[in-house]
Amino acid sequence: MKRETIWVTGCEGRLGSALLEWLSTNTDYKTIATDTDVSITNLEAVEQAVSLYRPNIVINCAGISDKSFCEENELEAYRVNALGARNLAIASNRVNAFMIHISTDDVFSGMSRQRLTEFDTPDPISVFGKSELAGESFVSSLNPKHLIIRSSWVYGLRKADASNDYYVQVLEHGKNNENFEAPIDVISTPTSAIELTRFLKSILETREYGIYHVSCEGACTRYEYAQTILSMNGYDPALVKPSYANKDGMIYSTRLENLMLKMTEIYTMPDWKEAMKEYVEVRKQRGV
Ligand SMILES: NC(=O)c1ccc[n+]([C@@H]2O[C@H](COP(=O)([O-])OP(=O)(O)OC[C@H]3O[C@@H](n4cnc5c(N)ncnc54)[C@H](OP(=O)(O)O)[C@@H]3O)[C@@H](O)[C@H]2O)c1
């Protein structure tokens, strides 16, 4: 049987690196991996790559996920997260390829106290969330063979510069034994790129379409997230001090409910602390 070709964009990021690592050990697929060397914002470059590689599957892990950067650089955020997704949708549709696109819990406003399912209506307030929702909209309208995955607080090993990685920043505070603050009024779910990759593996076998929420189970505040990173890595969790990110007692909560996953039973995401234990071990084994 002819092997399918998968094109992974954003292959040096947290998710892209984890996915590539799994694909490199898998002989069922031929893998093409690009990062900023093929900018997804350039339609001509994207079209050329598709003509050259003729992928059967395109997995878009490229994006700008730094929320503060997006607020300060609106044009660039939309260019990568919306236009880039559009370009990949156009090009993948032209060669009849299945497109998998990664999006975010920030397509929701954070005002809901409930867990958010795939059937809740997005209402983003941040530039990041709005640009990601625009990307989703392009993908769903321009390539009917698509899967949109919304996840949250993704952590994983990055090949590229890790200075903007929250997990690494917290570890640095731990190593330097220095106090820092993390908000107790921001709630979501840390999600391991290793687990997201396992989910993607099952998707490649089952070919599901539509929108899937794929976060680890459970939820925590950003403060608890930081405390857990510290304690699981042998640092003093008291180094992190509680702070507030919002005004007037508001709580920003974007807890995703993996309802489609639970209905289709294609994969079960673990509890976020269990997934983090595995990641801590992986980092130790690699000496990072
Ligand atoms: N991290 C999270 O908490 C989170 C949560 C929900 C959803 N997501 C979404 O999930 C996807 C993967 O997340 P991640 O955490 O793996 O992201 P990441 O670590 O930031 O990786 C994204 C990769 O895309 C690259 N990239 C940026 N602009 C590009 C362009 N124009 N063309 C091609 N590549 C480009 C980045 O390169 P540079 O590093 O050089 O810019 C980086 O290597 C993103 O779409 C992100 O928005 C992330």
The ligand as a Tripos MOL2 file, in Angstrom:
@<TRIPOS>MOLECULE
LIG
   48    52     1     0     0
SMALL
NO_CHARGES

@<TRIPOS>ATOM
      1 N1          0.8480   26.9340   23.5430 N.am      1 LIG1
      2 C1         -0.4090   27.0360   23.9420 C.2       1 LIG1
      3 O1         -0.6900   27.2220   25.1210 O.2       1 LIG1
      4 C2         -1.5390   26.8520   22.9540 C.ar      1 LIG1
      5 C3         -2.8330   26.7290   23.4470 C.ar      1 LIG1
      6 C4         -3.8710   26.5440   22.5470 C.ar      1 LIG1
      7 C5         -3.6180   26.4980   21.1900 C.ar      1 LIG1
      8 N2         -2.3500   26.6670   20.7340 N.ar      1 LIG1
      9 C6         -2.1490   26.6450   19.2740 C.3       1 LIG1
     10 O2         -1.6030   25.4000   18.9230 O.3       1 LIG1
     11 C7         -0.6630   25.5650   17.8590 C.3       1 LIG1
     12 C8          0.6510   24.9580   18.2890 C.3       1 LIG1
     13 O3          1.0130   25.5310   19.5290 O.3       1 LIG1
     14 P1          2.4740   25.4400   20.1040 P.3       1 LIG1
     15 O4          2.3760   25.7130   21.5470 O.co2     1 LIG1
     16 O5          3.1390   24.2040   19.6020 O.co2     1 LIG1
     17 O6          3.1060   26.7140   19.3880 O.3       1 LIG1
     18 P2          4.6510   27.1460   19.3360 P.3       1 LIG1
     19 O7          5.4530   26.3390   20.2790 O.co2     1 LIG1
     20 O8          4.6690   28.6350   19.4500 O.co2     1 LIG1
     21 O9          5.0600   26.7240   17.8480 O.3       1 LIG1
     22 C9          4.5620   27.3790   16.7070 C.3       1 LIG1
     23 C10         5.6230   27.2740   15.6430 C.3       1 LIG1
     24 O10         5.1330   27.9570   14.4730 O.3       1 LIG1
     25 C11         6.1980   28.7590   13.9900 C.3       1 LIG1
     26 N3          5.6950   29.8560   13.1680 N.ar      1 LIG1
     27 C12         5.3630   31.1170   13.5710 C.ar      1 LIG1
     28 N4          4.9980   31.8490   12.5050 N.ar      1 LIG1
     29 C13         5.0890   31.0460   11.4180 C.ar      1 LIG1
     30 C14         4.8580   31.2290   10.0360 C.ar      1 LIG1
     31 N5          4.4480   32.4100    9.5510 N.pl3     1 LIG1
     32 N6          5.0520   30.1930    9.1870 N.ar      1 LIG1
     33 C15         5.4610   28.9940    9.6590 C.ar      1 LIG1
     34 N7          5.7160   28.7550   10.9570 N.ar      1 LIG1
     35 C16         5.5270   29.7700   11.8410 C.ar      1 LIG1
     36 C17         6.9060   29.2400   15.2370 C.3       1 LIG1
     37 O11         8.1660   29.7410   14.9370 O.3       1 LIG1
     38 P3          8.8020   30.8980   15.9070 P.3       1 LIG1
     39 O12         8.8840   30.2810   17.2710 O.co2     1 LIG1
     40 O13        10.1160   31.1860   15.2780 O.co2     1 LIG1
     41 O14         7.8260   32.0280   15.8620 O.co2     1 LIG1
     42 C18         6.9540   27.9560   16.0660 C.3       1 LIG1
     43 O15         8.0530   27.1500   15.7370 O.3       1 LIG1
     44 C19        -0.6110   27.0650   17.5630 C.3       1 LIG1
     45 O16        -1.4820   27.3640   16.5090 O.3       1 LIG1
     46 C20        -1.1360   27.6780   18.8300 C.3       1 LIG1
     47 O17        -1.7430   28.9210   18.5930 O.3       1 LIG1
     48 C21        -1.2960   26.8040   21.5940 C.ar      1 LIG1
@<TRIPOS>BOND
     1     1     2 1
     2     2     3 2
     3     2     4 1
     4     4     5 ar
     5     4    48 ar
     6     5     6 ar
     7     6     7 ar
     8     7     8 ar
     9     8     9 1
    10     8    48 ar
    11     9    10 1
    12     9    46 1
    13    10    11 1
    14    11    12 1
    15    11    44 1
    16    12    13 1
    17    13    14 1
    18    14    15 2
    19    14    16 1
    20    14    17 1
    21    17    18 1
    22    18    19 2
    23    18    20 1
    24    18    21 1
    25    21    22 1
    26    22    23 1
    27    23    24 1
    28    23    42 1
    29    24    25 1
    30    25    26 1
    31    25    36 1
    32    26    27 ar
    33    26    35 ar
    34    27    28 ar
    35    28    29 ar
    36    29    30 ar
    37    29    35 ar
    38    30    31 1
    39    30    32 ar
    40    32    33 ar
    41    33    34 ar
    42    34    35 ar
    43    36    37 1
    44    36    42 1
    45    37    38 1
    46    38    39 2
    47    38    40 1
    48    38    41 1
    49    42    43 1
    50    44    45 1
    51    44    46 1
    52    46    47 1
@<TRIPOS>SUBSTRUCTURE
     1 LIG1         1 GROUP 0 **** ****
